[in-house]
Amino acid sequence: MSKKKFINREISWLHFNARVLQEATDPLNPLFERLRFVGIYSNNRDEFFRVRVATLRRLNDLQKEKQEMLDFNPAKILKQIRTIINHQEQTYGEAYRMVRNELRDAGFNISTFGKLNISQLREVKRYFLQSVRPFLFPIMLGGIKDTQGLQDNSIYLLVRLRSTQTDIKEDYALVEVPTSRVSRFFLLPDDGVESVVVLLDDVIRYNLEEIFLPFGYDIFDAYSIKFTRDAELDFENDLSKSFLEILAESVKQRKRGVPVRFIYDKELPTEMLDILLKKFKINKKDILIPGSKYHNFRDFMNFPRIGPASLWAKPLPPMRHPDLPPYQSIFAIIKNKDVMLHFPYHTFNHIIDLLREASIDPKVKSIKITLYRTATDSNVVNALVNAARNGKSVTVFLELQARFDENTNIRWSEKLHEEGVKIIKTIPGLKVHAKLLLIRRKEGKENIYYTNISTGNFNEVTAQIYADDSLLTSNEQIGLEVSQMFKLFEAPYSPPKFKKLIISPYHTRKHFLSLLNTEIRNVKKGKEAWCTLKMNSLVDETLIRKLYAASQSGVKIRIICRGICMLIPGQEGLSENIEVISIIDRFLEHSRIYVFANGGNPLYYIASADWMVRNLDHRFEIVCPIEDQALQKEIADMLQIQWADNCKARWVNKTGSGKINTYRNNTINSGEIRSQPLIYNYFKEKAGNIKEN
């Protein structure tokens, strides 16, 4: 009997989001941290529908002969997704109710207006009139032709309007809940007994008469609905337009994308649902999802900070790297040694400081950087603007195609261009995902390159919650090769020949296959043979097959994979030498680290690339060797701590376990090991008494 070799990627992603949902019920997490994970699960699920489910629907709409070219049945996968999602929705609802009830027991009540006293209701009305009413613009249902004018992923209240006056006919209206303008959460004044938070939805529900009473309506029924649209961008081939113009128009078209999910309050009367479906021309029943009274729980990711510190995650303030003390030139330090920053344990201010120093240093002649996801009010971009104003030559590759960040990046592109920064234009269909910063400094008669290569974005906001690794080096060869990469972005026609860096879409796949082949040869020769791989997603079937071959040869393989993992470990005769864990905790594990035994002389790499077809073959990515032994030890220590985690690590796709996402805490008898706080303490000991300013 042949063994199953791959988990479908969409099903694997749902398993990942189930791990996120586990965090909402984990008693190790403080209550408000658990509430935050309720929000993260909701946000992840929305994006899954906007992108992955939308893609499957497109494939399902293909002609039958074209579908036969696929190695899976889109309709079958969509059916599996629906089954899993429906099951997760039950768990999700139970998790939220559990957290809400425990918060209420602790004196923090997320309440509905039906449970408020007269004084509190009066306060709700005051708040509505002052802060909410100006942002409400009801739409009468009779004037709507389809869903085109409705905002993707916004909450709408479908309101049935009736009157005790017999001459006024029943009508319907939609009211958008304006969470982009007003906080979703209204904290009532403390009454000394408990803290009460009212959702914006209920603030509006209670005050519908303030909107519609002037028209003679005095009976109101309101139910929540939400549309999720296809978020894939369609690019038109118009040679008269720049790619920036084409992309901007495509982003606008996204707002009018085909609905791939319609969530509605399960208490919505059937006749009202039928009216909506007819009005919006929705005839695909499989996009209908009955839900709860409230939608968009992703807003709980930004729940207001109230209550004692014990109900929140313990602060782990980012620390200064011991090799980068204050009031010293960063150039002088990394001229003599490589430094690796590990976010969010180390402060991202080091990168801002480096850019700030470069912007005013008379010896600095040029700055080049790739930007993929930028902060809304980016200190990185502001530092680059300042450098340009100070006469530096500044070049930015700003990836306009970063999904859901297109508008932010378009805005920054225009701002940088106005300031005289050279913008390297996006290559349609070929994203630049490599994270590179290159500073050229004239020292005497020499050009010295200072390079920063990172696994994560140059984004001071995400650097506080994403776990990434970032190398600072003055290595001449690396600097020259990164300089060549920036030339390559402008003319991606001839593959470069590098001595140190490995580049997608040219060399990465071949290089990793070669490294795995080396391990296979070494194990057959009786040499040390193993590899430890850390990534976000493991999807590429060619590399998975090579991992299976390595396992069958006896190579021991450990994988830390946060998200999608199509590989199935632990199958006798196929993958019994492979173990896979996933760590989900307060910080998002985002780094890519690849370590190979190499016969006893281990090779260490950090990378921007996961093992996915898109990262290996269809994007510019970078894999960088870490050759400094002290930095290699840091990486090895971090991986060892993570592999020992018995609090937040789960076995992934483990055969014979009987269920998905089994915590590994029953397999280790060494006390409580929670890797993220331990890694924080590891770097805190290294930092000593140096404090962040």
Buried (B, 14 or more C-beta within 10 A) or exposed (E): EEEEBBBBBBBBBBBBBBBBBBBBBBEEBBBBBBBBBBBBBBBBBBBBBBBBBBBBBBBBEEEEEEBEEEEBBBBEBBEBBBEBBEEBBEBBBEBBEBBBEBBBEBBBBBBBBEEBEEEBBEBBBEBBEEBBBEEBEBBEBEEBEEBEEBBBBBBBBBBBBBBEEEEBEEBBBBBBBBBEEBBBBBBBEEEEEBBBBBBBBBBBBBBBEBBBEEEEBBEBBBBBBBBBBBBBBEBEEEEEEEBBEBBBBBBEEBEBBBBBBBBBBEEBEEEBBEBBBEBBEBEEEBBEBBBBBBBBBBBBBEBEEBBEEEBBBEEBEBBBBBBBEEEEEBBEBBBEEBBBBBBBBBBBBBBBBBBBBBBEBEEBBBBBBBBBBBBEEBBBBBBBBBBBEBEBBBBBBBBBBBBEBBEBBBEBBEBBBEBEBBBBBBBEEBBBBBBBBBBBBBEEEEBBBBBBBBBBBBBBBBBBEBBBBBBBBBBEEBBBBBBBBBEBBEEBEEEBEBEBBBBBBBBBBEBBBEBBBBBBEBBEEEBBBBBBBBBBBBBBBEBBBBBBBBBBBBBBBBBBBBBBBBBBBBBEEBBBBBBBBBBBBBBBBBBBBBBBBBBEEBBBBBBBBBBBBBBBBBBBBBBBBBBBEEBBEBBBEBBEBBBBBBBBBBBBBBBEEEEBBBBBBEEBEEEEBBBBBBBBEBBEEBBEEBEBE
